[in-house]
Amino acid sequence: MKIAVVADVHLHDLHGGYGMLEEGGGELALRTLEDTMASTRVFNESYPAFIAVLDDIVQRGIRDVVLLGDYSDDGQLGAVSAVKGVLSSYEERHGLRFFLTFGNHDCYGPEPRHQAKRLTKADGLQPVIVTSDENADETALIRSDMRGMSTLEAMDAMADYGIAQPDDVLHWETPFGDSDQPKDRRPAGSDASGLDASYLVEPQDGLWLLMLDANVFQKVGNVWELRADAAWDYVLAARPYLLAWITDVAQRADQSGKTLLAFSHYPALPLALAGEGDAVKAACTPDWARRMPSPESGRQLAKAGIRWHFSGHMHVGGRIELDGLVNIAVPSPVAYPGGYVIVNADSDKVDIETVRLEAVQGYDAAFPAYRAQAAPTGDRAFSDALAAPNYPSFLRAHLQSLIENKHLPEDWPPEFRAVLDTQIGQLFDVDALGLTERWPQFTPLPLRQMVDDFYFLRGDGTTNGLSAEKIAFYRDLCAGTMVEESVKTSGLQDLIRFLELFRALVR
Ligand SMILES: [Fe+2]
């Protein structure tokens, strides 16, 4: 039994027209390079990357595809319509079937939400704001299909992709029974924020896919806010019936010999952990720590009987385990390392293969526009990205730019950043740690190299990207009980903190 799992496609509708181009005229509506480099995903490349993923799935003879949420750019009516166009085409031409759940960019709870984006034509010049908000500045283009969907609208729009009961599956149910009508899919007495698009589906004999809607909305003032940070903490608190249903599903799966795989947009465990037993805690940078659930949420899901959970949201790959629950972080096609996951589940064995995108035809369609935008700035990150000879290199340059311009300033204080160009051997007492003798080739490296490696390792979710020797050096540096005393520069507690986070990635 094989399925593909695709996370965070974030499809930007290149062909939408948006009131500035003739629809279907062939000219592309593009996000700017500046916006791209400031985001944790690339935009204009989402369409060719999604096509490359789907072609690869077809070529491997896989039929069933899970979309782990954030399938659209930001839930705009137009972007969702473009997603449906792609899905229909692969259903009709290749017989693929799609089962999806919602992410924080697909729908906005009881009320829709205005969206606004800066778009250019193919020449890359004079970007204009396109928005659904009629009260926007008069220079903006007003387009009703830029409006982000409510959850009810999304359930209706995506009904054909598992949200409503499909014709050709062996079993389908929701936490509330077997009705697929939205009116029957919320707890008795709840308001529209209680809508829950979760479902269980058996697309292949013996394979149960538990698709969990983990979008919890809470009203703050007049606005419905989505609890996307630490989402599973909110899900378990706000939807107590869900854990009871999961427990029941897991027991039935066990009794009837079904392989149960669970999916939601958000991590069920912190994606990096430190400590043992009751002392297990997230080992993440501040931005990640804020977004991760508590280990306790993962423990509750493990206790309910989930063994495999697949998450998106963070746009990274990886695998983390606690109390028998394995959380597979599925990489996005539109952020480093760029890929998706194949699950091979035969009887008791579940194999996970991460596929990395290599050739993506047309990934550089926006490059002429980018060049026009980059030339006047002279920005090195921009020119590095534009020098990329292929899609993986482009994603690598994109992450490198994010490290320098976003992650480093947001994650680390000035004192830490001030020593980035200092050699590791000068920051730590590498003689006392025995590293000079063992790893003479690595101790002269600047701290910056290790920091870069940290963020790339975090994106990969594996240590495969670095040589075994370098990983061994980093493990030795992070592991020693003497590390704290060996920090040469006084007052740099952040160096210790950095080594703790690094240790969690290579342990
Ligand atoms: Fe996303």
Residues whose N, C-alpha, C, O or C-beta is under 5 A from the ligand:
A	BS01	LIG	D8 D70 H313
